[in-house]
Structures are given as structure tokens and as C-alpha cells.
């Protein structure tokens, strides 16, 4: 079966992005600018606390900043970016980062988010690529796809807010020196401790990390991370399972409506066949159910545009960037 044009383009972009994000620094390219300061622990921390805060790999990435997708700090200096923005946001709270250091990274994230929203999730994110690869492997093996029940879908939509709230709360909690150090040192980079990237990307980049399980709290975090890892592996059967509650996706989802990239529906051309629902990796029904508004950008969409690629009605769905049409459903190939 010949891949549809958007899907084929997306797969190429995903593959190239995966290589650059994980191994971009190995190409010998280095972009340095004094406008993007290195974020450091504040003066109020003890030397022991500073060592704990800075534990992990030395940073030697091409761009010394953060974007909204899962770019892991444990890529061991080979990656294109320092880490994901959720990691930066969490550390900035913990380290009480000054505004002059915080703002440049925030501005870069906002510019990228306003430009494309969760397009970064559907087309660029390494974990998204891994999940799509697992799904493709399942198809090659002839195994059936599983659908999450409505109950589980609704649960995960609520759970993502609990997860991001927990990460930010813990990040704020350990910023206060009044909390005993023996507790704080095990709570640092709590988002990373729970993230599957920390267990996958170091192995892919050839630098596996040791897991410290010397306390009940670390064992709890590790156990939760293993559950999240299992959910990610299950994306072979339920597409993009981890994306349903990824904290970085939550941050980017705020910008889906109002970004430069827009997905539109021609209500007069839609026959309500339901193919858009069947093709959606996150099983969203928003595009299908919309009966009033032309704009069908929703927070839960990862902007893979499989719905546009799969729609059989010419022009019923379209994608525009800055008002210019990029794709439309039932793409016509030139002869």
C-alpha cells in the first residue's frame, strides 16, 4: 500500500528529527550565543546541594536551550538541544532561576509553540517516533490494534493534569531550604525520574545511566516510571499511548488554537463517514463531531494530520500555515 503524501512526509521528517535530536552534536556543529544563558543553581544552595542539582551529563548540545518535545538531558552531550521545556520549567522553579536567565528560554519555547503548537509532538518528538515505530512493527506482524475504552480515555485526559501538577508542586516544594535535605535530594528532577526518556534515550545514545534505588521514595518513583514505560510500549497496540498524558504535550496544547498552523473543516463537504476518528492515533472524535466551526484545532490533537490524509472527501479537511494552504484531503497527484 502506497503511503499517503502527508504520512510519507511526516515519516521522513520524524526520522531526520530523531537522528538530529539525539546525535546532532556529533556532526560538529555548535551554535553559541550570550543571549541564552546557562541556567545554574542559585547562590543560596550548599555545595552538596549544587553537586546533586548538577549531577548528570555535561551539556554539549548544539543549541543550549529547550523545546517542548522529549529532548532528554541524559542524551550525554550528543543531542541537538539541552532538554525538554518541562524539565527546564521544573528546574527553573527549583533553582529560583532569575528572570534574565529564564526569559530567553521561555521566549524560544513560546515562539516555537505559537508557530506550530503540538505539531512538534506529531512530527518531531523522539518518543513520538518510537511509539509510531512500535505501531508500524505491530502492523508488520499482522497484530490487531486495541482501542482504549471511553472510561480510560477520560481518565488519561484528567490524569495528565494531575501529573503535570505533581511535577510542578514537587519542583516548588524542594525550592525551600526548610524542607530537610535528605528528602529534597531524592525529589530533584522529579519529572525526569518519572519519564521514559531517561530510560530509553541514554541506551540509544550509548551511555546508559545507573539507577539509584537506595530509598523507598526512589523505589516508588522508579516503579511509577516503569508503569509509564509499559504504557509507552503498549503504544504498539494503542497508538501514542504515552502522548495521552505527556506533560510536554500539555504545555504545547495550549497553543493549538491560535498558532500559525491551522486545521480547517469544510462543513458542506463533510459526509460524516467517521474515517477521521478511525485514523486518529489518539482516537479523538473532535473533528468528526464539529458541526459549527470551521477551525478544528483542539488541545488533544498532536497534528499528525492523518485525518486529513485519510479523508475521502476532496477539500473537506485542509491544513494552512499563515493562511496558505499546505495540504487538503484527497490530495491530487500531478500526472
Secondary structure per residue as TSV (DSSP state, phi and psi in degrees):
chain	resnum	aa	ss	phi	psi
A	1	X	-	360.0	126.0
A	2	X	-	-72.4	126.7
A	3	X	-	-60.6	144.6
A	4	X	-	-69.8	155.1
A	5	X	H	-58.7	-42.4
A	6	X	H	-68.3	-43.5
A	7	X	H	-62.3	-42.0
A	8	X	H	-64.0	-45.0
A	9	X	H	-60.4	-43.4
A	10	X	H	-63.0	-40.8
A	11	X	H	-63.6	-38.7
A	12	X	H	-66.0	-45.7
A	13	X	H	-62.3	-41.7
A	14	X	H	-60.8	-45.3
A	15	X	H	-64.1	-47.2
A	16	X	H	-63.7	-42.6
A	17	X	H	-63.1	-42.4
A	18	X	H	-58.6	-45.7
A	19	X	H	-65.2	-46.7
A	20	X	H	-67.3	-42.6
A	21	X	H	-65.3	-37.4
A	22	X	H	-88.0	-29.1
A	23	X	H	-128.9	12.5
A	24	X	G	-58.2	-37.1
A	25	X	G	-67.7	-22.3
A	26	X	G	-74.5	-9.4
A	27	X	G	-79.3	-5.7
A	28	X	T	86.1	8.8
A	29	X	-	-88.9	138.0
A	30	X	-	-142.2	124.3
A	31	X	B	-114.4	113.7
A	32	X	-	-118.0	139.5
A	33	X	-	-150.7	134.7
A	34	X	T	-70.1	-10.0
A	35	X	T	-75.9	-15.1
A	36	X	S	-115.9	90.6
A	37	X	-	-71.6	151.9
A	38	X	-	-74.7	128.9
A	39	X	-	-82.7	124.5
A	40	X	-	-122.1	162.5
A	41	X	-	-66.9	145.0
A	42	X	-	-70.1	165.0
A	43	X	T	-64.5	-24.8
A	44	X	T	-71.6	-9.1
A	45	X	S	-85.4	145.3
A	46	X	-	-73.8	167.2
A	47	X	H	-61.6	-37.1
A	48	X	H	-64.3	-41.9
A	49	X	H	-66.9	-37.8
A	50	X	H	-64.0	-42.2
A	51	X	H	-60.8	-43.1
A	52	X	H	-66.0	-41.0
A	53	X	H	-64.2	-37.7
A	54	X	T	-93.5	3.2
A	55	X	-	-63.0	150.2
A	56	X	S	121.0	-173.4
A	57	X	-	-72.9	155.9
A	58	X	-	-73.6	145.3
A	59	X	-	-91.7	124.2
A	60	X	-	-139.1	32.8
A	61	X	-	-72.7	162.7
A	62	X	S	-63.9	-50.7
A	63	X	E	-110.2	117.7
A	64	X	E	-83.1	60.8
A	65	X	E	-151.9	-171.1
A	66	X	E	-130.3	144.2
A	67	X	E	-126.5	174.1
A	68	X	S	-75.2	-8.3
A	69	X	S	-95.7	178.5
A	70	X	-	-78.6	76.0
A	71	X	-	-99.1	111.7
A	72	X	-	-87.7	136.6
A	73	X	G	-67.1	-16.7
A	74	X	G	-94.1	20.1
A	75	X	G	-74.6	-0.7
A	76	X	T	62.4	46.8
A	77	X	T	74.5	8.3
A	78	X	-	-103.9	-6.4
A	79	X	S	-84.0	172.5
A	80	X	S	-82.0	-32.7
A	81	X	E	-128.4	162.0
A	82	X	E	-66.4	-47.8
A	83	X	E	-173.3	-177.8
A	84	X	E	-79.6	159.0
A	85	X	H	-68.6	-29.2
A	86	X	H	-62.7	-38.2
A	87	X	H	-63.9	-45.6
A	88	X	H	-62.5	-45.9
A	89	X	H	-58.5	-43.6
A	90	X	H	-64.4	-47.2
A	91	X	H	-67.7	-35.9
A	92	X	H	-62.4	-35.5
A	93	X	H	-68.9	-47.6
A	94	X	H	-63.0	-41.9
A	95	X	T	-88.5	-1.7
A	96	X	T	52.6	51.5
A	97	X	-	-60.0	130.1
A	98	X	-	-61.5	151.4
A	99	X	H	-59.9	-35.4
A	100	X	H	-65.2	-27.1
A	101	X	H	-89.2	-30.2
A	102	X	H	-76.6	-41.7
A	103	X	H	-60.4	-44.2
A	104	X	H	-57.4	-41.2
A	105	X	H	-69.9	-37.8
A	106	X	H	-63.9	-42.5
A	107	X	H	-62.9	-42.5
A	108	X	H	-61.7	-44.8
A	109	X	H	-61.6	-44.7
A	110	X	H	-63.5	-40.7
A	111	X	H	-61.4	-45.5
A	112	X	H	-66.5	-38.9
A	113	X	H	-68.7	-42.0
A	114	X	H	-67.9	-32.9
A	115	X	H	-66.1	-48.3
A	116	X	H	-131.9	-10.7
A	117	X	T	60.6	-135.6
A	118	X	T	-80.5	10.1
A	119	X	H	-54.1	-35.0
A	120	X	H	-60.2	-33.9
A	121	X	H	-70.2	-45.0
A	122	X	H	-77.4	-23.9
A	123	X	H	-120.2	-21.4
A	124	X	T	-122.7	-32.6
A	125	X	-	-58.8	127.4
A	126	X	H	-59.7	-40.6
A	127	X	H	-67.3	-33.2
A	128	X	H	-64.2	-41.5
A	129	X	H	-62.9	-42.5
A	130	X	H	-62.4	-42.6
A	131	X	H	-65.3	-41.4
A	132	X	H	-65.9	-35.1
A	133	X	H	-65.7	-40.9
A	134	X	H	-62.8	-40.5
A	135	X	H	-64.7	-39.9
A	136	X	H	-64.8	-37.6
A	137	X	H	-63.6	-41.3
A	138	X	H	-60.6	-40.3
A	139	X	H	-65.3	-42.2
A	140	X	H	-61.1	-34.3
A	141	X	T	-82.1	-4.7
A	142	X	T	74.9	24.1
A	143	X	-	-90.3	150.3
A	144	X	-	-78.5	149.1
A	145	X	-	-82.7	142.9
A	146	X	-	-103.7	145.5
A	147	X	-	-110.6	136.5
A	148	X	-	-74.9	142.6
A	149	X	-	-68.4	160.9
A	150	X	H	-58.0	-36.1
A	151	X	H	-61.7	-46.1
A	152	X	H	-68.7	-37.8
A	153	X	H	-62.1	-43.6
A	154	X	H	-68.9	-36.6
A	155	X	H	-61.7	-46.0
A	156	X	H	-67.4	-31.7
A	157	X	H	-64.8	-32.6
A	158	X	H	-84.7	-36.0
A	159	X	H	-63.4	-33.8
A	160	X	H	-61.2	-31.8
A	161	X	H	-74.3	-34.7
A	162	X	H	-64.5	-43.4
A	163	X	H	-65.1	-49.8
A	164	X	H	-67.2	-33.7
A	165	X	H	-65.6	-40.4
A	166	X	H	-64.2	-44.4
A	167	X	H	-61.3	-45.2
A	168	X	H	-70.3	-35.9
A	169	X	H	-64.9	-46.5
A	170	X	H	-64.4	-38.9
A	171	X	H	-61.4	-38.3
A	172	X	H	-73.4	-38.9
A	173	X	H	-60.1	-44.1
A	174	X	T	-81.5	0.5
A	175	X	T	-76.9	-14.3
A	176	X	-	-95.7	120.1
A	177	X	T	-65.8	-14.2
A	178	X	T	-65.1	-25.5
A	179	X	S	-72.3	131.9
A	180	X	-	-53.2	139.6
A	181	X	H	-61.6	-34.9
A	182	X	H	-65.1	-21.1
A	183	X	H	-88.2	-44.6
A	184	X	H	-61.9	-39.7
A	185	X	H	-65.3	-22.6
A	186	X	H	-91.6	-7.5
A	187	X	H	-101.3	-9.0
A	188	X	T	-59.3	148.6
A	189	X	T	40.3	52.0
A	190	X	H	-60.8	-34.4
A	191	X	H	-61.6	-40.7
A	192	X	H	-67.1	-36.7
A	193	X	H	-63.0	-27.4
A	194	X	H	-96.7	-7.6
A	195	X	-	-89.3	133.3
A	196	X	T	-61.3	-26.7
A	197	X	H	-57.6	-36.1
A	198	X	H	-66.1	-20.6
A	199	X	H	-101.7	-18.1
A	200	X	H	-99.2	-54.2
A	201	X	H	-64.1	-40.0
A	202	X	H	-58.3	-35.6
A	203	X	H	-71.6	-39.8
A	204	X	H	-64.3	-36.6
A	205	X	T	-89.1	3.4
A	206	X	T	84.5	16.6
A	207	X	-	-135.0	69.9
A	208	X	-	-61.3	147.6
A	209	X	-	-107.6	155.1
A	210	X	-	-82.5	143.1
A	211	X	-	-100.0	120.9
A	212	X	-	-93.3	114.4
A	213	X	-	-124.9	52.5
A	214	X	-	-96.2	6.8
A	215	X	S	-146.0	156.6
A	216	X	H	-57.5	-36.4
A	217	X	H	-66.6	-43.5
A	218	X	H	-66.4	-34.3
A	219	X	H	-65.6	-38.9
A	220	X	H	-63.6	-47.3
A	221	X	H	-61.2	-42.3
A	222	X	H	-63.3	-40.2
A	223	X	H	-64.8	-41.5
A	224	X	H	-64.0	-41.7
A	225	X	H	-61.2	-37.2
A	226	X	H	-68.2	-33.1
A	227	X	H	-64.8	-44.5
A	228	X	H	-63.1	-36.3
A	229	X	H	-64.0	-41.8
A	230	X	H	-63.4	-38.8
A	231	X	H	-62.9	-41.9
A	232	X	H	-63.2	-43.3
A	233	X	H	-63.6	-33.0
A	234	X	G	-67.5	-9.1
A	235	X	G	-64.6	-12.9
A	236	X	G	-62.9	-29.2
A	237	X	T	-109.9	-33.6
A	238	X	S	-120.0	101.2
A	239	X	T	-52.6	138.9
A	240	X	T	49.8	46.6
A	241	X	T	-64.5	-39.3
A	242	X	G	-71.5	-31.0
A	243	X	G	-62.1	-19.7
A	244	X	G	-69.3	-17.5
A	245	X	S	-140.9	20.0
A	246	X	-	-66.3	126.6
A	247	X	H	-60.0	-36.7
A	248	X	H	-65.9	-37.2
A	249	X	H	-63.9	-35.7
A	250	X	H	-62.4	-44.9
A	251	X	H	-61.8	-43.5
A	252	X	H	-72.2	-28.1
A	253	X	H	-64.2	-23.6
A	254	X	T	-63.1	-19.8
A	255	X	T	-105.0	3.7
A	256	X	S	-61.8	-43.8
A	257	X	T	-88.8	120.5
A	258	X	T	105.8	-3.3
A	259	X	S	-79.9	171.2
A	260	X	S	-66.5	-25.2
A	261	X	E	-94.0	128.9
A	262	X	E	-133.2	136.8
A	263	X	E	-108.7	127.5
A	264	X	E	-123.0	154.6
A	265	X	E	-124.5	127.2
A	266	X	-	-87.4	102.3
A	267	X	T	-62.2	-25.5
A	268	X	T	-77.5	-20.2
A	269	X	T	-97.5	-18.3
A	270	X	-	-70.5	128.8
A	271	X	-	-103.0	5.0
A	272	X	-	55.5	47.2
A	273	X	-	-77.2	-22.6
A	274	X	-	86.7	3.9
A	275	X	H	-64.9	-31.0
A	276	X	H	-62.3	-34.3
A	277	X	H	-70.6	-45.2
A	278	X	H	-64.1	-32.5
A	279	X	H	-85.3	-16.2
A	280	X	-	-72.2	123.5
A	281	X	T	-65.5	-24.5
A	282	X	T	-98.9	6.5
A	283	X	-	59.2	33.3
A	284	X	-	-74.8	143.7
A	285	X	-	-111.3	8.0
A	286	X	H	-62.1	-44.0
A	287	X	H	-63.8	-43.1
A	288	X	H	-65.1	-40.5
A	289	X	H	-80.6	-19.9
A	290	X	-	-65.2	123.2
A	291	X	-	-124.2	-1.7
A	292	X	S	-121.4	-46.2
A	293	X	-	-96.3	143.6
A	294	X	S	-72.6	-38.0
A	295	X	B	-75.4	123.3
A	296	X	-	-120.6	39.8
A	297	X	-	-88.3	125.4
A	298	X	-	-130.5	154.2
A	299	X	T	-57.6	-35.1
A	300	X	T	-79.5	-4.7
A	301	X	-	-80.1	134.0
A	302	X	-	-96.4	6.4
A	303	X	-	57.2	41.7
A	304	X	-	-77.4	-21.9
A	305	X	-	64.7	25.7
A	306	X	H	-64.4	-30.6
A	307	X	H	-64.5	-39.3
A	308	X	H	-68.0	-41.4
A	309	X	H	-66.4	-31.8
A	310	X	H	-92.7	-20.9
A	311	X	-	-61.0	127.4
A	312	X	-	-84.4	-6.5
A	313	X	S	-95.8	121.3
A	314	X	T	-59.2	115.9
A	315	X	T	77.8	7.0
A	316	X	S	-67.1	-35.7
A	317	X	E	-124.8	143.0
A	318	X	E	-147.5	158.8
A	319	X	E	-121.7	130.4
A	320	X	E	-126.4	145.0
A	321	X	E	-124.1	118.9
A	322	X	T	52.9	38.8
A	323	X	T	85.0	-9.4
A	324	X	E	-95.5	131.0
A	325	X	E	-72.4	124.1
A	326	X	E	-96.9	-45.5
A	327	X	E	-142.4	158.7
A	328	X	E	-144.6	161.2
A	329	X	S	-66.2	154.4
A	330	X	S	54.9	57.1
A	331	X	-	-56.1	132.5
A	332	X	-	-99.4	119.2
A	333	X	-	-80.2	140.4
A	334	X	-	-74.4	141.6
A	335	X	-	-84.5	360.0
